[in-house]
């Protein structure tokens, strides 16, 4: 609540004043990159990224969701193939573990399917297609992160996008066993 005095509104909370002043000043300033050029990103999106650590819904166990807070995601946990997914080298062991677990899950499901029906599950099965896309995306992220220096904190964004369904023929994409598809 704010108290009115004439036409000016005085906020009752000093923290509200501080937050609104900080936001206003941040948005008013031009954002200049390392090379001296203005950063071509929307200033509101940049403010949201700067405050990402306060948004626990955007912090993932293997990276960060850079989807603007005003938008919502309907993809569940399909982050690896999303261009709003960003990660850095500190998450490399987590992504490698997730890749191994997903590959193991696919192998287990294939074994059970073969035992039950006498033949392996078709690669065109929707479940297999989705797991293959996840695997390709994780493999591409791992390659991008391993290309970074060991002490790098550089964030890699959208490295797994080419692993999504429909990008299988793209250069550098591979199947679920790691074989190159190009």
Beta strands, then each sheet from edge to edge (+ up, - down):
strand 1: 2-5
strand 2: 8-11
strand 3: 59-60
strand 4: 63-65
strand 5: 85-87
strand 6: 156-157
sheet 1: 1+ 2-
sheet 2: 3+ 4- 5+ 6-
end
